[in-house]
Amino acid sequence: MGFRFGDHPLAFFWDEIAAEIGAGGFCDQFLYLFGTPVLELNRCLAHWSFLLPQPEKERWVIGRNAYGALLVLEEPSRLVW
């Protein structure tokens, strides 16, 4: 799967969602979400930090689309549901 939330209280929730929806291509391969290959895109965030407000915040790339747009989760360690 690629994504692990460690000992976050909601990590069990992610495991259930991952089992149900999986990771990979969605919408006829237009979206790619949650798989190991998107973890490699985290390097882009450091190079493009000038585009992001508050570049010191923790961010993870969790998906991309066919046009190259990135889906970014901001401050994953502060997730509260």
C-alpha positions as CSV (number, residue, x, y, z in Angstrom):
1,M,0.0,0.0,0.0
2,G,2.8,2.4,0.8
3,F,1.1,4.7,3.4
4,R,1.4,4.0,7.1
5,F,0.2,6.3,9.8
6,G,2.3,4.7,12.5
7,D,0.8,4.9,16.0
8,H,-1.7,7.6,15.2
9,P,-5.0,6.9,16.9
10,L,-6.8,6.7,13.5
11,A,-4.3,4.3,11.8
12,F,-6.8,1.5,12.2
13,F,-9.3,3.5,10.2
14,W,-6.8,3.9,7.3
15,D,-6.2,0.1,7.3
16,E,-9.9,-0.5,6.9
17,I,-10.3,2.1,4.1
18,A,-7.2,0.7,2.3
19,A,-8.6,-2.8,2.5
20,E,-11.9,-1.6,1.0
21,I,-10.8,0.8,-1.7
22,G,-7.2,-0.2,-2.3
23,A,-4.6,1.9,-4.0
24,G,-3.6,2.5,-7.6
25,G,-5.5,3.8,-10.6
26,F,-9.1,5.1,-10.4
27,C,-11.5,6.7,-12.9
28,D,-10.1,4.8,-15.9
29,Q,-6.5,5.5,-14.7
30,F,-7.1,9.3,-14.5
31,L,-6.3,9.3,-10.8
32,Y,-3.6,7.4,-8.9
33,L,-4.1,7.4,-5.2
34,F,-2.3,6.0,-2.1
35,G,0.2,3.7,-3.8
36,T,3.9,3.5,-3.2
37,P,4.8,5.4,-6.5
38,V,3.2,8.6,-5.2
39,L,5.4,8.5,-2.1
40,E,8.3,9.2,-4.5
41,L,6.6,12.5,-5.4
42,N,7.2,13.9,-1.9
43,R,10.6,15.1,-3.2
44,C,8.7,17.5,-5.4
45,L,7.4,19.3,-2.4
46,A,10.9,20.4,-1.3
47,H,11.8,21.6,-4.8
48,W,8.5,23.5,-5.1
49,S,8.4,24.9,-1.6
50,F,8.3,28.5,-3.0
51,L,4.8,27.7,-4.3
52,L,3.5,26.6,-0.9
53,P,2.4,29.0,1.9
54,Q,4.2,28.0,5.1
55,P,6.7,25.7,3.5
56,E,7.8,24.4,6.9
57,K,4.5,22.4,7.4
58,E,4.6,18.7,7.0
59,R,3.0,17.6,3.7
60,W,2.6,14.2,1.9
61,V,1.7,13.6,-1.7
62,I,-1.1,11.1,-1.6
63,G,-2.1,11.1,-5.2
64,R,-1.8,12.6,-8.7
65,N,-3.9,12.8,-11.8
66,A,-3.1,12.3,-15.5
67,Y,-2.3,16.0,-15.9
68,G,0.4,15.9,-13.3
69,A,-1.5,17.7,-10.5
70,L,-0.6,16.5,-7.1
71,L,-3.0,15.8,-4.2
72,V,-1.3,16.9,-1.0
73,L,-2.2,16.1,2.6
74,E,-1.1,18.9,4.9
75,E,0.0,18.1,8.4
76,P,-0.9,14.4,8.4
77,S,0.2,14.0,12.0
78,R,-2.5,16.5,13.1
79,L,-5.4,14.6,11.6
80,V,-8.5,14.8,13.8
81,W,-11.8,13.2,13.0
